[in-house]
Amino acid sequence: MVALPGTRRPRIRVRRPSAREAGTALLFVLPFLLLFVVFRFGPAIAGVVLGFTDYTIGGETSFTGLENFRRLVEDPTFWTALRVTVLFTALSVPLSMLASLGMALLTRRAFRGAKLFRSIFFLPVVTSLVLAGVVFAWVFAEDGPWSRAMGAIGLPAGSWLADSVLVVPALVLVSVWSRFGYGMLILLARMQDIPAELEEAALTDGASAWQRFRYVTLPQLRPALFFVAIIETTVSFQVFDLIYVMTGGGPVRSSYSLVYLLYDQGFKYFDLGYASAVGVALFVLTIIVALIQRLTLGREE
């Protein structure tokens, strides 16, 4: 409704809920809130506390202060696991984001079979990662299809999973294959919200396809790219399933990640205090990287 000159627009009064209504709403939310606090924040806080103790299942618990973190600094296995985790993340996150962006650009337009292609690209996301790991362990085996294909084009044949240099790139390829569909949907949803007038104006001004992508599409995707980067980084730092199924941390701990170190210390050696310290270090590392990404991708112009 358009207000005529000289007339006042009616004020829209927003009624605040009464105390009784707010209490009723809180009553419905309270069970979920309690479960969230107990099963989310509770274990997280307990994990941080255990990092400062010497705790084993069935044994006595004693407060040790920063002893577990001193062990981390002096433990060469921790630095090996940290190096593998950082390398995996540094390779996986950019490749996964590029694949997500490329597939989103490819399927953003309405064409025959577009929905089918989107479904196919998203299918690995809902596929069991353990099952995918078993299949790709065969693919990268000594006599698997990947080794034969490398030999056919003149590259060194052999199992990438048995090579201390190529094992992490092999895991990265499987990780990107299993996750890029999620980022594709996020970016695709954001692309479809970009006003068509912006690209039409750029096209009228004679902008090329690359210029329209760089100066129109990409700036509009910044919030979505920041979200995808945070999700991909968090998942990459927590990689465990693929390593457990495909390599077991080998060869010679060339794929031994921080979460695998946490698993070994906590559930193989039952040193839960030291395992919790590894978890705290991983959490701090994730927060630091997320802040760096916030300062780069997430900053507002």
C-alpha positions, 0 to 999 in steps of 0.5 A: 500500500502506498501512502498518499502525500500528507497522510501518515502511515499506520504504525505497526505495533509488535506484540511482545509475548507475555511471561506465560507464553514465553514460559510455555515456549521455553518448556517445549524447547527445554528438553532439546536444550538439556540434551544439547548441553548434556551430550554436546557441551558436557563431553567437550568440557570433560575432555578439556578437564581430562587433558589436565589429568592422568586418567586411565579406564579403571585406574585412579585419576590425578591432576597433572597440570600441563604435563600432558601438553608438555608431552605433546611438545616433546612427542615426535609422533605428535609432530608427525601427526600434525604435519600429516593433518596440516598437509591433508587439510592444505591439499583437501580444502582448496581442491574440494572448494574448487570442485564444488565451485566448478560443479555449481557453475556447471549446473547453475543453468537450467538445461535438460538433465540438470537435476540429474547431474546435481543428484549424481554429484551429490550422491557421494555425500550420502554414500557410506565413507567406510564403504567408499574407503573399502572400494578405493582401497581396492582402486589404489591397490598394487594391481588396481585400476588406478595403478594400471591406468598410471602404467598405461600413460607412462607414469610409475605404477604401483599402490599409492597407499603403499607409497609414503609420498603419494598416500596423502594425495590418494586420501585427498582425492577420495576425500574430495570425491566424497565431499564436494557435492555438499559445497556444490549445493551451498554455492549453487543455492547462493548463485541462484539468489544473485539478482539476474540484473547484475549479470545482465548489466555486466553483459550489456557493458561488454564484460566477458564470461570471466569478468562477469564471474570475477566482478559479479558472481565471485563477490556475491559468493563470499559468505557462502565460500567462507561457510564452505571453507570453515566446514571443509577445514573442520572436516579435514582436521578431523579425518579418521574414517578414510585413514582407518579403513584405507591405510591404518596410518601407514605406511610408516605413519605417513598418513597418521593424523591427529585424530588417529593419534587420539584414537590410538592413545585413548582406545588402544593404550587407554591413556585418556588424559593424553588423548584429551590433550591431543583433542584440545590441541586439535581444537585450538588449531581449528579455531586458529585456522578458522580465525585466519579464514575469517580475516581473509574470506569472511571480511566484509568489504 
